[in-house]
Amino acid sequence: MIETIVFDVGETLVRDDRYWASWADWLDVPRHTLSALVGAVVVQGRDNADAVKLLRPDIDLAAEYAAREAAGWGEALGEQDLYPDVRPALAALREQDVRVIVAGNQTARAGELLRALKLPADLVVMSAEWGVAKPAPEFFARVLDVSGASPESTLYVGDHPANDIFPAKAAGLRTAHLRRGPWGYWWANDPEVRAAADWSIDSLTELAELVRNGG
């Protein structure tokens, strides 16, 4: 029985469109160019930050983040960035007495912005606030610390096989691979991903039915 569901953030709850558009504008390149390069690194199994490095090989990302912040181009996250199924799906789970946690690989600022949206969640926490990021086993140990349930009663939902599905499974959690965003679509039918995921879903609204059926 599933007692706790933990959600990834990027391309699970939040669309990355505006994030990458902002980076393209900052780098003064066409938005579709950076989007294409993000797709290229995705299919190679590389980190999405490598897309920026393809355009600016010598870029210091930490320094660039600071420069963006100083120039008023810092992180922005609002209601328009949420996928439309997020609020209804999370609210339905809370109505079923499922503990809802949001835990992703984001900055502390992203955590502040998400908490300001007052999602129907019991806890919203980012990797930067924990001091450990996916896919490190320590991240999923922290997930279990806050889950309030056993690993087999905790479900981790995400789109990224290497960051979400494989390490969560290795930690003993149950897993749902969300076919959304570039990672979710590219690996939707990969045999290893299908084998590692307890469920493959197209929408977060499917989770309530999954819980009703006993997980």
PECORZI-V785274 format. One record per pair of residues at least 6 apart in sequence whose ideal C-beta (glycine too) atoms are under 7 Angstrom apart, sorted by the first residue. I is the first residue (numbers start at 1). J is the second residue. D is the distance in Angstrom with one decimal. If there is no record, write none. Layout:
i=(I	I)
j=(J	J)
d=(D	D)
This chain:
i=(1	1	1	2	2	2	2	2	2	3	3	3	3	4	4	4	4	4	4	4	4	5	5	5	5	5	5	6	6	6	6	6	6	6	6	7	7	7	8	8	8	8	8	8	9	9	9	10	10	11	11	11	11	11	12	12	12	12	12	13	13	13	13	14	14	14	15	15	16	18	18	20	20	20	21	22	23	23	24	24	24	24	26	26	27	27	29	34	37	37	37	38	38	38	39	41	41	41	41	42	42	42	42	43	45	49	52	52	53	68	75	75	75	75	77	77	77	79	85	85	85	86	87	88	89	89	89	89	90	90	90	90	91	92	93	93	93	93	94	94	96	96	98	99	99	99	100	100	100	101	101	101	101	101	102	102	102	102	103	103	104	104	105	105	105	105	106	106	106	107	107	108	108	108	110	111	111	111	111	114	115	123	127	127	127	130	130	132	132	132	133	134	134	134	135	135	135	135	137	137	140	140	140	140	143	144	144	144	147	151	151	151	152	152	154	154	155	155	155	156	156	156	156	157	157	158	158	158	159	159	159	159	159	160	161	161	161	165	165	165	165	165	166	168	169	169	174	175	175	175	176	176	176	176	177	177	177	177	178	178	179	179	179	179	187	194	199)
j=(153	214	215	98	153	155	174	211	215	98	99	149	153	98	99	101	147	148	149	153	154	93	98	100	155	157	207	101	103	143	147	154	155	156	157	13	102	157	104	157	158	159	160	164	102	104	106	16	104	159	180	181	183	184	157	158	159	178	180	82	83	86	102	77	81	82	81	83	181	76	81	34	35	38	31	73	34	52	30	31	33	34	68	73	55	56	55	51	51	54	55	48	51	182	182	47	48	50	51	48	182	183	186	186	162	61	59	61	59	74	107	109	110	113	110	113	114	117	203	204	205	204	120	205	204	205	207	208	100	119	120	121	120	208	100	207	208	211	100	120	208	211	211	122	148	149	120	121	122	121	122	123	146	147	114	119	121	124	125	143	126	127	127	133	134	163	126	127	128	126	128	126	128	129	126	124	125	126	129	124	124	146	133	134	139	139	142	138	139	142	139	163	164	167	162	163	166	167	167	171	167	168	171	173	156	151	154	171	154	171	172	173	172	174	173	174	173	174	176	164	168	173	175	176	178	164	165	178	178	180	181	183	184	183	183	187	193	175	177	193	196	197	196	175	175	196	198	196	197	198	197	198	199	201	184	193	197	200	184	201	185	188	200	202	193	200	210)
d=(6.0	6.1	5.3	6.6	6.0	5.1	7.0	5.4	3.7	6.7	6.3	3.9	4.3	6.8	4.2	6.4	4.5	6.0	4.4	6.7	4.7	6.0	5.7	5.9	4.8	6.2	6.4	4.5	5.4	5.5	6.8	6.5	7.0	4.9	7.0	5.7	5.0	5.1	4.9	6.5	3.4	6.5	7.0	5.3	6.4	3.1	5.5	5.5	6.3	4.7	5.7	2.9	6.6	6.5	6.3	5.5	5.4	5.6	6.9	6.3	6.5	5.1	6.7	6.7	5.0	6.1	5.5	6.2	6.8	6.9	5.9	5.7	6.1	6.1	5.0	6.5	6.2	6.3	6.7	4.3	6.9	4.1	6.0	5.8	5.8	6.6	6.0	6.2	4.1	5.1	6.9	5.7	4.4	6.5	5.7	7.0	6.1	4.5	5.1	6.9	4.4	5.9	5.7	5.7	6.8	6.1	6.2	6.9	6.1	6.0	6.5	4.9	5.9	6.6	6.1	3.9	6.4	6.4	5.1	4.7	5.1	6.4	6.6	6.4	3.6	4.9	6.1	6.9	5.3	5.9	4.3	6.0	4.4	4.2	5.4	6.2	6.1	6.7	5.8	5.0	6.4	5.4	5.9	5.2	5.6	7.0	6.6	4.5	5.5	6.5	6.1	4.7	6.2	6.9	6.5	6.7	5.2	4.4	5.4	5.7	6.2	6.8	4.7	5.0	5.1	6.5	4.2	6.5	6.7	6.4	4.8	6.1	4.6	5.2	5.6	6.3	6.3	3.9	5.5	5.1	4.9	5.9	3.9	6.6	6.3	6.9	5.2	4.5	4.9	6.6	6.0	4.4	6.9	6.3	6.0	5.0	7.0	3.9	6.7	6.3	5.9	5.8	3.7	6.7	6.9	6.1	6.6	6.9	4.5	6.6	3.5	5.2	6.9	6.5	5.0	6.8	6.8	4.6	6.0	6.4	3.9	4.8	5.5	4.6	6.0	2.7	6.5	6.4	4.8	5.4	5.0	4.9	3.6	4.4	7.0	4.9	4.8	5.0	5.3	6.0	5.1	5.4	5.7	5.0	5.2	4.8	4.7	6.4	5.0	5.4	6.4	6.6	4.4	5.4	7.0	5.8	4.0	5.0	5.3	5.7	6.1	4.4	6.4	5.2	4.7	6.4	6.4)
